[in-house]
Amino acid sequence: MILYLIRHGQSTNNLLDEELKKRTEPFSFDEYMSRRVSEPPLTENGERQADQLGTFIGSLPVAHLFCSPMLRTMQTMRPVASSLGSAPSVWVDLHEHGGIFQRASADGEAVGLPGMGRTEMAANFPGYRLDGIDDKGWWFGGEEDRAGCHARAVRVLEELYRMAQDLAADEAVAAISHGTFMDSLLKAMVGRIPGDQFYFNHHNTGITRVDFLPWGDKNCVPFFRYVNRTDHLVGDKLTY
């Protein structure tokens, strides 16, 4: 099984972060937290990135599409699904670290929000498979901690191993997710104890390819072909 693991296009929160870091005064995490939104959409630049991603992925023999239930990944998936003529599935466990929440300051109490429900998703993203999502939404916590994110990454990796057993070696899956969760998932793949000693960084719509292949006496081993590929982006600067 070939896995293309992809970060979403630039969101309004990503743009806010970039703009705050460009200012001459020191970056204020409190200001960022007070101005970020819980469910950010793509920026115009993020939409262009998604279009270019769709053109690139459309040239590959990808048979299965997955995205997180967050707005920015579902928007990024649109041109990809259109290019391939395939219906994507929403995979809840691919969501970003933290879940859907609001927090007025860096040390303020997080208020959890449910995210989009089934009716809203179906209206805005017709054709997406929405198994396990109802009108109550999909997020029922406050703010997920890093330990919870790492544990979820292990759970997703276990499911990827199961999928690899059922798919041919050259059968491809594309999954659109989020930067911090992708870092946790790749650390799980390399058997790294969770921590912040290093970070697998991905630009917006950056692509990592991992092939799950038999090796020696093991049924399935991840082979890392490349990390954070961005050459599909033409004419725009890379964004984080």
N, C-alpha and C positions, 0 to 999 in steps of 0.2 A: 504494500500500500504506500502510495506517495501522499504526503500531507503538505499542503501549502498553508502555512499559518500566517495570517495577515492582520496587520493593525488597521484600524479604521482611518478614514480621512480626517483632515484637520477639523476639530470642533471649535465652537465658540469659547469653551473653557481653555483649550489649547492656545487659541489666539490671545486670550486674556493673559495667560501665563507668559507668553512671549513678550507682550507689550509691557507688562510690569517689570520684566527682567531687563528691558531696554532702557528704562528710566535711569537717570543719574543717581537718584537716591537708592539706598539698599532695598532689595526685594523684601516685601512684607507678606509673609504667608497668611497673616491675619486678614490683610486686605484682599488677598486672593480668595480666601474662604468666604468672606462676606459678600463677594461679588460673583462668585461662580454660581452656576445653576445646576440643579440636580439631574436634569435630563437635557444636556446640551445638543443642539442640532449641528450639522456640518456648516461650515462657512462656505462662501462661494468658492474659495480656493479648495476646500475639502471636497466640494462637488466635482471640481475639475480633476482632482486627484482620483476620485472614485471612477470617473469616466475613463481616465487613462488606465487605471487598474483593470476596468472591465474589458478594454481593448486587449490588454496583455493576457489576462486569464482566458479570454475568449479564444485565444489561439492555442490553448492547451487542452488536452483531452481530459478535462475534469468532469467526473461523473456525479459527484455528491457535493452539495453546498450546505454549509452551516454558518450561522451567525448568532451572536449574543442577542438578548431581547432588548438591548438598549438602542435608543433612537439612532445614534450616530453609526452603529454597525449595520443596522437595518437599512439606513440610507446608503451606506457604502456598498451594500450588497446589491442594490437595485441594478446598476449597469452591468455588474458581473453576471447576475441571473439573466438579464436581457441578452447579453452577448452569447451565453451558453444555451439559452432557451430552456433553462432548468428551473424547477421550483426549489427554493432554499428552505431548509428547516431551521427553526429557531431552537437553539440549544441553550437553555437557561444557565447552565454551569459555565458558559464561556464569558459571563459578565465580568465587568471590571471589579477590581478590589474595592471594597467599601459598599457596593450595592448602590441603591438609590437613596440618597439622604441629603439633608440640609444641615449646615452647621454655621452658626453666625461668626465664629472665630476659631482659631487654631485649637484652643482648649475648651471650646464650648460644647454643650451636649448635642449630640447628633439626633436628628429627628428623621426616622425612616419613612419613606414614601413607597407606594406599591408599584410604581412604574406603569407602563401602558397595559391595559387589559386586552382581552381577546377581541372585543368588538372594535376598539380603536385601532389595534394592529391590523385587523382584517380590512378596515376601511382605508387605511393609509398604505398598506402593503399587500394588495390582493395577490393571492397565489402562494403566499408564504405558508408553510406548514407550521401550525401553532399547537402541537401536541403538548398537553399538560398545562396550558395557560387558559385561565378563565377570566371573567370580567372583574375579578377582585385584584387582578394584576399578578405579579410574579415575585415581588420582593416583600418580605414580611419581617425583616429585621430592622435594626438601627443602622449602625455603620459596621460593616464586617472588618475585623482586625486582620493583620497580616498572617497570623497563624491559621485563621479560617480560610484565607485565600490559598495558602500553601496546601492545606488539606483538600480543598476543592480541586486544585491542580492535580494532585495525586489521583483523585477520583476520575477526572477527565482522562488522565493518562491510562488508567486501567481500562476505560471504555475504548480508547484508541487501540490498545493492544487487542481487545476483543474484536473490534472492527477489522483490524489487520488480518486476523485469522480467517475472516469471511471474504476478504477481497483479494483479488489477484495482485501480484507484486507491482504491476504497472497501472493499477486502477487508482485514480487520483481523487483526493478529497481536498476541498478548500474551505477553510474556517476563518471567519473574520471576527477578531476579538479585540483586546485592549492591551496597552503597553505593560502595565504592572502584572496583569494576570499572565500574559505571555512569558514574562520573565520567570514567574513562579513555575509555569508549565515546563519551560526549557530546563530549569534547575532540577525539576523532578526527573526529566528524561536522562540527565547526566548523573543522577544519583547524588546530587549535592544536598547537604543538609541545609534547610532554608536559612537564609541570613542576608545581610546587606553588604557582604564583603566585595561583591561585584554585581553588575546588572547587565542583562541582555537588553540592550537598547534597540528600539525600532522607531524609525521615522514614520510619519503618517503614511499609510498604505505600504509600509515596508513589508517585504515577504521573506519568510524563512521556509526553506524546503527540508523536510525530514522524510527519509524513506524507511519504512518499517519492513525489515527483511530477515529471513532466517540466517543464523550464523552459528556455525559449530553445532553444539548440542542444544542451542536455544531456539525456540520457535520464532522469536521476533526480537530484533535488536534495532534501535534507531540509528540510522546513518545520516549524519548532518551534511547536506550537499551545499547549502549556503545559508547565510544569516543576514537579514535586513537588506535584501535586494531592493533597489529603488530606481534602476535604469529605465523602468517604464514611465517615469515622470519626466516630461519633456517641457522645457521652457519656464518652469516654476522652481523657486528655491525650495530646498528641503525644509520641512517643518516638523516640529516635535509634538 
